[in-house]
Amino acid sequence: MRVLICPDKFAGTLSAPEVARAVADGWAVPTDELVQRPLADGGPGFVDVLASALGGRRIPVGTVDPLGRPVQGEILYANGVAYVESAQACGLHLLTQEERNPNTTTSYGLGLLLAAAAESGAAQVVVGLGGSAVNDAGAGMLAALGAAPVDVAGYALPYGGAPLLTAESLGGTPQLRPISLIAATDVDNPLTGLHGASNVFGPQKGATRDDVLRLDAALEHFAHVLEKAFEIDDLAARPGAGAAGGIGAALIALGGQVTSGIGLVGTLIGLDRELDAADLVITGEGSFDHQSLRGKVVAGIAAGARDRGLPCVVLAGRNETGHREASAAGVTETHTLVEHFGSVGTAMAEPARGLRELSERLSRQWSR
């Protein structure tokens, strides 16, 4: 039997390649063929996964985190395309729990990465969006490019999402060499509203209910500022505009095209070919929840398996998705580390062991 192992990362514990390796190590039927294709959807690990698949050259770039502290990022340059990962500068993993505050965190560091990517000589720049700690609709990124939001008096606004309520215009034109710009998103959410960046993702970034309401209003106001500055319409409602705290909206305003992160990665690594040849598909991520089925790795893999009539097994740290919803998306069954160990602490402390043990059990169940 040919088993395709194509997981996302388990955030905070294992990278996607580490997850795939643990599943493969646990498979107990030596005559089965195991194919490991770790994946990313635009969030953390995007550059690592593409570098392992495409090769290319990794260029270190100094940047800053969501609080303006120095961090190291990088650009992957492969086949004339530069790939950038927003999480390297804006990632939630860069902050402690106490530091999370989307009212003040900024995407400025991504602007530094984007500028460096544009100057690398690439004809196209692909920005992976996901896993961010910001909710500023890319205002910080634009500031780094020379187009900081300003108030009615012409003064630059403080960083973060909340000050955007007083944005009047942009204080300059983005200084970015002409490139083809692609936003590879891990979700298809709009910028504002019930399914927008603030309501859906704000709480995990530290936003209270009052913060969420204020941030949603700020992003709606700033969307109008961007529409006027870049002469575009209906920015807030566009699919993917809410990705990475609204950075998707700013990239759209800059002329970028939105695409599915998992779709792009899948195309680059030949995922369709691997699915065509598989008998069983195993995917997974740290938290399998309602967000998982809105453009993330599991959604893309499950849909591909469903279309081919393949069984698709999800391994996760925890599961908060209903059986009917998961089944409709193409998931055959789900197993979690929390259920396996009976403890969240052990699941976080020993995820590789848990994945090996779950994989061994699956191999005896599914190998025919």
C-alpha positions as a Markdown table, in Angstrom:
| # | Residue | x | y | z |
|---|---|---|---|---|
| 1 | Met | 0.0 | 0.0 | 0.0 |
| 2 | Arg | 1.2 | 3.5 | -0.8 |
| 3 | Val | 0.7 | 5.9 | 2.1 |
| 4 | Leu | 1.0 | 9.7 | 1.5 |
| 5 | Ile | 2.0 | 11.5 | 4.7 |
| 6 | Cys | 1.5 | 15.2 | 4.2 |
| 7 | Pro | 1.0 | 17.1 | 7.4 |
| 8 | Asp | 1.3 | 20.7 | 8.5 |
| 9 | Lys | 3.3 | 21.7 | 11.5 |
| 10 | Phe | 2.1 | 21.1 | 15.1 |
| 11 | Ala | 2.5 | 24.8 | 16.2 |
| 12 | Gly | 4.7 | 25.2 | 19.2 |
| 13 | Thr | 6.0 | 21.6 | 19.2 |
| 14 | Leu | 7.0 | 20.0 | 15.8 |
| 15 | Ser | 7.7 | 21.3 | 12.3 |
| 16 | Ala | 5.9 | 19.7 | 9.4 |
| 17 | Pro | 9.0 | 17.6 | 8.4 |
| 18 | Glu | 9.2 | 16.4 | 12.0 |
| 19 | Val | 5.6 | 15.4 | 12.1 |
| 20 | Ala | 5.9 | 13.5 | 8.8 |
| 21 | Arg | 9.0 | 11.7 | 10.1 |
| 22 | Ala | 7.3 | 10.7 | 13.3 |
| 23 | Val | 4.4 | 9.2 | 11.4 |
| 24 | Ala | 6.6 | 7.4 | 9.1 |
| 25 | Asp | 8.8 | 6.0 | 11.9 |
| 26 | Gly | 5.7 | 4.6 | 13.6 |
| 27 | Trp | 4.2 | 2.8 | 10.6 |
| 28 | Ala | 4.6 | -0.9 | 11.4 |
| 29 | Val | 4.1 | -2.5 | 8.0 |
| 30 | Pro | 7.5 | -2.6 | 6.3 |
| 31 | Thr | 6.1 | -3.7 | 2.9 |
| 32 | Asp | 4.0 | -0.5 | 2.6 |
| 33 | Glu | 5.5 | 2.4 | 0.6 |
| 34 | Leu | 5.6 | 5.7 | 2.6 |
| 35 | Val | 5.8 | 9.0 | 0.8 |
| 36 | Gln | 6.6 | 12.0 | 3.0 |
| 37 | Arg | 5.5 | 15.4 | 1.7 |
| 38 | Pro | 5.4 | 17.9 | 4.6 |
| 39 | Leu | 3.3 | 21.0 | 3.8 |
| 40 | Ala | 2.6 | 24.6 | 4.7 |
| 41 | Asp | -0.3 | 26.9 | 4.0 |
| 42 | Gly | 1.5 | 30.2 | 4.1 |
| 43 | Gly | 2.0 | 30.4 | 7.9 |
| 44 | Pro | 5.1 | 29.4 | 9.9 |
| 45 | Gly | 7.2 | 26.9 | 8.1 |
| 46 | Phe | 6.3 | 28.2 | 4.6 |
| 47 | Val | 9.9 | 28.9 | 3.6 |
| 48 | Asp | 11.3 | 25.8 | 5.2 |
| 49 | Val | 8.9 | 23.5 | 3.3 |
| 50 | Leu | 9.5 | 25.2 | 0.0 |
| 51 | Ala | 13.3 | 25.2 | 0.5 |
| 52 | Ser | 13.3 | 21.5 | 1.0 |
| 53 | Ala | 11.2 | 21.0 | -2.1 |
| 54 | Leu | 12.7 | 23.6 | -4.5 |
| 55 | Gly | 16.2 | 24.0 | -3.3 |
| 56 | Gly | 17.3 | 27.5 | -4.2 |
| 57 | Arg | 19.2 | 30.1 | -2.1 |
| 58 | Arg | 18.3 | 31.3 | 1.3 |
| 59 | Ile | 19.2 | 34.9 | 1.9 |
| 60 | Pro | 19.4 | 36.1 | 5.6 |
| 61 | Val | 17.6 | 39.5 | 6.2 |
| 62 | Gly | 17.6 | 41.4 | 9.4 |
| 63 | Thr | 14.1 | 42.6 | 10.4 |
| 64 | Val | 12.0 | 43.3 | 13.5 |
| 65 | Asp | 9.3 | 41.4 | 15.4 |
| 66 | Pro | 5.7 | 42.6 | 16.2 |
| 67 | Leu | 7.1 | 44.8 | 19.0 |
| 68 | Gly | 10.0 | 46.2 | 17.0 |
| 69 | Arg | 12.7 | 44.1 | 18.4 |
| 70 | Pro | 15.5 | 42.8 | 16.1 |
| 71 | Val | 14.9 | 39.3 | 14.6 |
| 72 | Gln | 16.4 | 37.3 | 11.8 |
| 73 | Gly | 14.3 | 36.6 | 8.7 |
| 74 | Glu | 15.2 | 35.2 | 5.3 |
| 75 | Ile | 14.2 | 35.2 | 1.7 |
| 76 | Leu | 14.1 | 32.0 | -0.4 |
| 77 | Tyr | 15.2 | 32.7 | -4.0 |
| 78 | Ala | 14.4 | 29.9 | -6.3 |
| 79 | Asn | 13.8 | 29.8 | -10.1 |
| 80 | Gly | 13.5 | 33.6 | -10.3 |
| 81 | Val | 10.9 | 33.8 | -7.6 |
| 82 | Ala | 11.5 | 35.2 | -4.0 |
| 83 | Tyr | 9.5 | 33.6 | -1.2 |
| 84 | Val | 8.9 | 35.5 | 2.1 |
| 85 | Glu | 7.2 | 34.3 | 5.2 |
| 86 | Ser | 5.2 | 36.9 | 7.2 |
| 87 | Ala | 5.5 | 34.8 | 10.4 |
| 88 | Gln | 9.2 | 35.4 | 10.5 |
| 89 | Ala | 8.6 | 39.0 | 11.4 |
| 90 | Cys | 4.9 | 39.0 | 12.5 |
| 91 | Gly | 4.5 | 35.6 | 14.0 |
| 92 | Leu | 2.5 | 34.9 | 17.2 |
| 93 | His | 5.3 | 32.5 | 18.2 |
| 94 | Leu | 7.7 | 35.5 | 18.6 |
| 95 | Leu | 5.7 | 36.9 | 21.6 |
| 96 | Thr | 5.0 | 35.6 | 25.0 |
| 97 | Gln | 1.4 | 35.2 | 26.2 |
| 98 | Glu | 1.7 | 38.4 | 28.1 |
| 99 | Glu | 3.1 | 40.4 | 25.2 |
| 100 | Arg | 0.1 | 39.6 | 22.9 |
| 101 | Asn | -1.8 | 42.8 | 22.1 |
| 102 | Pro | -3.1 | 43.4 | 18.6 |
| 103 | Asn | -3.9 | 47.0 | 19.4 |
| 104 | Thr | -0.2 | 47.8 | 19.3 |
| 105 | Thr | 1.6 | 45.0 | 17.4 |
| 106 | Thr | 2.9 | 45.9 | 14.0 |
| 107 | Ser | 3.6 | 44.3 | 10.6 |
| 108 | Tyr | 6.6 | 46.7 | 10.0 |
| 109 | Gly | 9.0 | 43.8 | 9.9 |
| 110 | Leu | 7.3 | 42.2 | 7.0 |
| 111 | Gly | 7.7 | 45.5 | 5.1 |
| 112 | Leu | 11.5 | 45.2 | 5.6 |
| 113 | Leu | 11.4 | 41.6 | 4.3 |
| 114 | Leu | 9.2 | 42.5 | 1.3 |
| 115 | Ala | 11.5 | 45.4 | 0.3 |
| 116 | Ala | 14.6 | 43.1 | 0.5 |
| 117 | Ala | 12.8 | 40.5 | -1.6 |
| 118 | Ala | 11.9 | 43.1 | -4.2 |
| 119 | Glu | 15.5 | 44.1 | -4.4 |
| 120 | Ser | 16.7 | 40.5 | -4.8 |
| 121 | Gly | 16.2 | 40.6 | -8.6 |
| 122 | Ala | 13.2 | 38.4 | -8.5 |
| 123 | Ala | 10.5 | 39.0 | -11.1 |
| 124 | Gln | 7.9 | 37.7 | -8.6 |
| 125 | Val | 7.6 | 37.8 | -4.8 |
| 126 | Val | 5.4 | 35.4 | -3.0 |
| 127 | Val | 4.4 | 36.3 | 0.6 |
| 128 | Gly | 3.2 | 33.5 | 2.8 |
| 129 | Leu | 0.5 | 34.8 | 5.2 |
| 130 | Gly | -0.5 | 33.1 | 8.4 |
| 131 | Gly | 0.2 | 32.7 | 12.1 |
| 132 | Ser | 0.5 | 36.4 | 12.8 |
| 133 | Ala | 0.4 | 38.4 | 16.0 |
| 134 | Val | -0.8 | 41.5 | 14.3 |
| 135 | Asn | -4.2 | 43.1 | 13.4 |
| 136 | Asp | -3.1 | 46.2 | 11.6 |
| 137 | Ala | -4.2 | 45.5 | 8.0 |
| 138 | Gly | -0.6 | 45.8 | 6.9 |
| 139 | Ala | -0.3 | 49.4 | 8.0 |
| 140 | Gly | 3.1 | 48.7 | 9.6 |
| 141 | Met | 4.3 | 47.0 | 6.4 |
| 142 | Leu | 3.2 | 50.0 | 4.4 |
| 143 | Ala | 5.1 | 52.3 | 6.8 |
| 144 | Ala | 8.3 | 50.3 | 6.2 |
| 145 | Leu | 7.8 | 50.9 | 2.5 |
| 146 | Gly | 7.4 | 54.7 | 3.0 |
| 147 | Ala | 3.7 | 54.9 | 3.1 |
| 148 | Ala | 2.8 | 55.3 | 6.8 |
| 149 | Pro | -0.8 | 56.0 | 7.8 |
| 150 | Val | -1.1 | 59.6 | 9.0 |
| 151 | Asp | -3.8 | 61.5 | 10.9 |
| 152 | Val | -5.7 | 64.6 | 9.7 |
| 153 | Ala | -2.8 | 66.8 | 10.8 |
| 154 | Gly | -0.4 | 64.7 | 8.7 |
| 155 | Tyr | 1.4 | 63.1 | 11.7 |
| 156 | Ala | 2.3 | 59.4 | 11.4 |
| 157 | Leu | 0.1 | 57.2 | 13.6 |
| 158 | Pro | 1.5 | 54.9 | 16.3 |
| 159 | Tyr | 1.9 | 51.3 | 15.3 |
| 160 | Gly | -0.9 | 48.7 | 15.8 |
| 161 | Gly | -4.5 | 48.2 | 14.8 |
| 162 | Ala | -6.3 | 50.5 | 17.2 |
| 163 | Pro | -4.8 | 53.8 | 16.0 |
| 164 | Leu | -6.1 | 53.2 | 12.5 |
| 165 | Leu | -9.4 | 54.6 | 13.7 |
| 166 | Thr | -7.9 | 58.0 | 13.2 |
| 167 | Ala | -6.1 | 57.4 | 9.9 |
| 168 | Glu | -6.8 | 60.1 | 7.3 |
| 169 | Ser | -4.5 | 59.0 | 4.5 |
| 170 | Leu | -1.1 | 57.6 | 3.6 |
| 171 | Gly | 1.9 | 59.8 | 4.1 |
| 172 | Gly | 3.6 | 58.7 | 1.0 |
| 173 | Thr | 3.7 | 56.3 | -2.0 |
| 174 | Pro | 5.1 | 52.8 | -1.3 |
| 175 | Gln | 8.7 | 52.5 | -2.5 |
| 176 | Leu | 8.6 | 49.1 | -4.0 |
| 177 | Arg | 10.3 | 48.1 | -7.3 |
| 178 | Pro | 7.8 | 46.8 | -9.9 |
| 179 | Ile | 7.2 | 43.1 | -9.2 |
| 180 | Ser | 4.5 | 40.5 | -9.6 |
| 181 | Leu | 3.2 | 40.2 | -6.1 |
| 182 | Ile | 1.4 | 37.0 | -4.8 |
| 183 | Ala | -0.2 | 36.7 | -1.3 |
| 184 | Ala | -0.3 | 33.0 | -0.4 |
| 185 | Thr | -2.9 | 32.8 | 2.4 |
| 186 | Asp | -3.8 | 30.2 | 4.9 |
| 187 | Val | -7.5 | 31.4 | 5.1 |
| 188 | Asp | -10.0 | 33.0 | 2.9 |
| 189 | Asn | -11.6 | 35.4 | 5.5 |
| 190 | Pro | -12.5 | 39.0 | 4.5 |
| 191 | Leu | -11.0 | 41.9 | 6.3 |
| 192 | Thr | -14.0 | 42.9 | 8.5 |
| 193 | Gly | -17.3 | 41.7 | 9.8 |
| 194 | Leu | -18.3 | 38.5 | 11.7 |
| 195 | His | -15.8 | 36.4 | 9.7 |
| 196 | Gly | -13.2 | 39.1 | 9.5 |
| 197 | Ala | -9.7 | 39.3 | 10.9 |
| 198 | Ser | -10.6 | 40.9 | 14.2 |
| 199 | Asn | -13.6 | 38.7 | 15.1 |
| 200 | Val | -12.1 | 35.4 | 14.1 |
| 201 | Phe | -8.4 | 35.8 | 15.0 |
| 202 | Gly | -8.2 | 38.7 | 17.3 |
| 203 | Pro | -8.9 | 36.7 | 20.6 |
| 204 | Gln | -6.0 | 34.3 | 20.0 |
| 205 | Lys | -3.8 | 37.4 | 19.6 |
| 206 | Gly | -4.8 | 38.8 | 22.9 |
| 207 | Ala | -7.8 | 40.9 | 22.0 |
| 208 | Thr | -10.7 | 41.3 | 24.5 |
| 209 | Arg | -14.3 | 41.6 | 23.3 |
| 210 | Asp | -14.0 | 45.4 | 23.5 |
| 211 | Asp | -10.7 | 45.2 | 21.6 |
| 212 | Val | -12.3 | 43.1 | 18.8 |
| 213 | Leu | -15.1 | 45.6 | 18.3 |
| 214 | Arg | -12.7 | 48.5 | 18.2 |
| 215 | Leu | -10.2 | 46.7 | 15.9 |
| 216 | Asp | -13.0 | 45.7 | 13.5 |
| 217 | Ala | -14.1 | 49.3 | 13.3 |
| 218 | Ala | -10.5 | 50.5 | 12.8 |
| 219 | Leu | -9.9 | 48.1 | 10.0 |
| 220 | Glu | -13.1 | 49.0 | 8.3 |
| 221 | His | -12.1 | 52.7 | 8.4 |
| 222 | Phe | -8.6 | 51.9 | 7.2 |
| 223 | Ala | -9.9 | 49.9 | 4.3 |
| 224 | His | -11.6 | 53.1 | 3.0 |
| 225 | Val | -8.3 | 54.9 | 3.3 |
| 226 | Leu | -6.6 | 52.2 | 1.3 |
| 227 | Glu | -9.4 | 52.2 | -1.3 |
| 228 | Lys | -8.9 | 55.9 | -1.8 |
| 229 | Ala | -5.1 | 55.8 | -1.9 |
| 230 | Phe | -4.9 | 52.9 | -4.4 |
| 231 | Glu | -8.2 | 53.6 | -6.3 |
| 232 | Ile | -9.8 | 50.2 | -5.7 |
| 233 | Asp | -13.2 | 49.1 | -4.5 |
| 234 | Asp | -14.7 | 46.7 | -2.0 |
| 235 | Leu | -11.3 | 45.9 | -0.4 |
| 236 | Ala | -12.7 | 44.7 | 3.0 |
| 237 | Ala | -14.9 | 42.1 | 1.4 |
| 238 | Arg | -12.4 | 40.4 | -0.8 |
| 239 | Pro | -11.5 | 36.8 | 0.1 |
| 240 | Gly | -8.1 | 36.6 | 1.8 |
| 241 | Ala | -8.1 | 40.3 | 2.8 |
| 242 | Gly | -8.3 | 39.3 | 6.4 |
| 243 | Ala | -5.3 | 36.9 | 6.2 |
| 244 | Ala | -2.5 | 37.5 | 8.8 |
| 245 | Gly | -4.4 | 40.2 | 10.6 |
| 246 | Gly | -5.4 | 42.0 | 7.4 |
| 247 | Ile | -2.0 | 42.1 | 5.8 |
| 248 | Gly | -3.8 | 40.4 | 2.9 |
| 249 | Ala | -5.8 | 43.6 | 2.3 |
| 250 | Ala | -2.6 | 45.7 | 2.1 |
| 251 | Leu | -1.0 | 43.3 | -0.4 |
| 252 | Ile | -4.2 | 43.4 | -2.5 |
| 253 | Ala | -4.0 | 47.2 | -2.4 |
| 254 | Leu | -0.4 | 47.0 | -3.7 |
| 255 | Gly | -1.6 | 45.1 | -6.7 |
| 256 | Gly | -1.0 | 41.6 | -5.3 |
| 257 | Gln | -3.1 | 38.5 | -6.3 |
| 258 | Val | -4.4 | 36.3 | -3.5 |
| 259 | Thr | -4.0 | 32.5 | -3.9 |
| 260 | Ser | -4.4 | 29.5 | -1.6 |
| 261 | Gly | -1.1 | 28.8 | 0.3 |
| 262 | Ile | -1.7 | 25.1 | 0.3 |
| 263 | Gly | -2.7 | 25.2 | -3.3 |
| 264 | Leu | 0.5 | 27.0 | -4.3 |
| 265 | Val | 2.7 | 24.7 | -2.2 |
| 266 | Gly | 0.9 | 21.7 | -3.5 |
| 267 | Thr | 1.5 | 22.8 | -7.1 |
| 268 | Leu | 5.2 | 23.4 | -6.5 |
| 269 | Ile | 5.8 | 20.0 | -4.9 |
| 270 | Gly | 3.6 | 18.0 | -7.3 |
| 271 | Leu | 1.0 | 17.1 | -4.7 |
| 272 | Asp | -1.7 | 16.2 | -7.3 |
| 273 | Arg | 0.6 | 13.5 | -8.7 |
| 274 | Glu | 1.2 | 12.1 | -5.2 |
| 275 | Leu | -2.5 | 12.0 | -4.4 |
| 276 | Asp | -3.2 | 10.2 | -7.7 |
| 277 | Ala | -0.8 | 7.5 | -6.7 |
| 278 | Ala | -1.8 | 7.1 | -3.1 |
| 279 | Asp | -4.0 | 4.5 | -1.4 |
| 280 | Leu | -4.2 | 6.3 | 1.9 |
| 281 | Val | -3.6 | 9.9 | 2.9 |
| 282 | Ile | -2.5 | 11.0 | 6.4 |
| 283 | Thr | -2.4 | 14.7 | 7.2 |
| 284 | Gly | -2.8 | 16.8 | 10.3 |
| 285 | Glu | -2.0 | 19.8 | 12.4 |
| 286 | Gly | -1.7 | 20.9 | 16.0 |
| 287 | Ser | -5.3 | 22.1 | 16.4 |
| 288 | Phe | -8.0 | 20.7 | 14.1 |
| 289 | Asp | -10.7 | 23.3 | 14.5 |
| 290 | His | -13.2 | 25.5 | 12.6 |
| 291 | Gln | -10.3 | 27.5 | 11.0 |
| 292 | Ser | -8.8 | 24.3 | 9.6 |
| 293 | Leu | -11.5 | 24.0 | 7.0 |
| 294 | Arg | -11.1 | 27.5 | 5.6 |
| 295 | Gly | -8.1 | 27.2 | 3.4 |
| 296 | Lys | -5.5 | 25.5 | 5.6 |
| 297 | Val | -3.5 | 22.4 | 4.9 |
| 298 | Val | -6.0 | 19.8 | 6.2 |
| 299 | Ala | -8.8 | 21.4 | 4.1 |
| 300 | Gly | -6.8 | 21.2 | 0.9 |
| 301 | Ile | -5.6 | 17.7 | 1.5 |
| 302 | Ala | -9.0 | 16.3 | 2.6 |
| 303 | Ala | -10.7 | 17.9 | -0.5 |
| 304 | Gly | -8.1 | 16.3 | -2.8 |
| 305 | Ala | -8.5 | 12.9 | -1.2 |
| 306 | Arg | -12.3 | 13.2 | -1.3 |
| 307 | Asp | -12.3 | 14.0 | -5.0 |
| 308 | Arg | -10.2 | 10.9 | -5.7 |
| 309 | Gly | -12.3 | 8.6 | -3.4 |
| 310 | Leu | -9.3 | 8.2 | -1.0 |
| 311 | Pro | -9.5 | 7.7 | 2.8 |
| 312 | Cys | -8.0 | 10.7 | 4.6 |
| 313 | Val | -6.9 | 10.4 | 8.2 |
| 314 | Val | -6.2 | 13.5 | 10.3 |
| 315 | Leu | -3.8 | 13.3 | 13.2 |
| 316 | Ala | -4.0 | 16.4 | 15.5 |
| 317 | Gly | -2.9 | 17.6 | 18.9 |
| 318 | Arg | -6.6 | 18.3 | 19.7 |
| 319 | Asn | -9.9 | 18.2 | 17.8 |
| 320 | Glu | -12.6 | 20.8 | 18.0 |
| 321 | Thr | -14.3 | 20.1 | 14.7 |
| 322 | Gly | -17.6 | 18.2 | 14.5 |
| 323 | His | -17.7 | 14.8 | 12.8 |
| 324 | Arg | -20.3 | 15.9 | 10.2 |
| 325 | Glu | -18.4 | 19.0 | 9.3 |
| 326 | Ala | -15.1 | 17.1 | 9.0 |
| 327 | Ser | -16.7 | 14.3 | 7.0 |
| 328 | Ala | -18.2 | 16.7 | 4.5 |
| 329 | Ala | -14.8 | 18.2 | 4.0 |
| 330 | Gly | -13.4 | 14.8 | 3.1 |
| 331 | Val | -12.0 | 13.6 | 6.4 |
| 332 | Thr | -12.5 | 9.9 | 7.0 |
| 333 | Glu | -11.4 | 9.8 | 10.7 |
| 334 | Thr | -9.5 | 11.9 | 13.2 |
| 335 | His | -7.2 | 10.9 | 16.0 |
| 336 | Thr | -5.7 | 13.2 | 18.6 |
| 337 | Leu | -2.7 | 13.3 | 20.9 |
| 338 | Val | -4.9 | 14.6 | 23.8 |
| 339 | Glu | -7.2 | 11.6 | 23.5 |
| 340 | His | -4.3 | 9.2 | 23.0 |
| 341 | Phe | -2.4 | 10.4 | 26.1 |
| 342 | Gly | -5.4 | 11.6 | 28.1 |
| 343 | Ser | -3.4 | 14.7 | 29.0 |
| 344 | Val | -2.8 | 18.0 | 27.3 |
| 345 | Gly | 0.5 | 18.3 | 29.1 |
| 346 | Thr | 1.8 | 15.0 | 27.8 |
| 347 | Ala | 0.5 | 15.7 | 24.3 |
| 348 | Met | 2.5 | 19.0 | 24.3 |
| 349 | Ala | 5.6 | 17.4 | 25.9 |
| 350 | Glu | 5.9 | 14.2 | 23.8 |
| 351 | Pro | 4.1 | 14.8 | 20.4 |
| 352 | Ala | 6.6 | 12.8 | 18.4 |
| 353 | Arg | 6.1 | 9.7 | 20.6 |
| 354 | Gly | 2.3 | 10.1 | 20.4 |
| 355 | Leu | 2.4 | 10.4 | 16.6 |
| 356 | Arg | 4.6 | 7.3 | 16.3 |
| 357 | Glu | 2.2 | 5.3 | 18.5 |
| 358 | Leu | -0.9 | 6.5 | 16.7 |
| 359 | Ser | 0.8 | 5.7 | 13.4 |
| 360 | Glu | 1.6 | 2.2 | 14.5 |
| 361 | Arg | -2.1 | 1.7 | 15.4 |
| 362 | Leu | -3.2 | 3.1 | 12.1 |
| 363 | Ser | -0.9 | 0.9 | 10.2 |
| 364 | Arg | -2.5 | -2.3 | 11.7 |
| 365 | Gln | -6.0 | -0.9 | 11.0 |
| 366 | Trp | -5.5 | 0.3 | 7.5 |
| 367 | Ser | -2.9 | -1.8 | 5.9 |
| 368 | Arg | -4.6 | -4.5 | 3.8 |
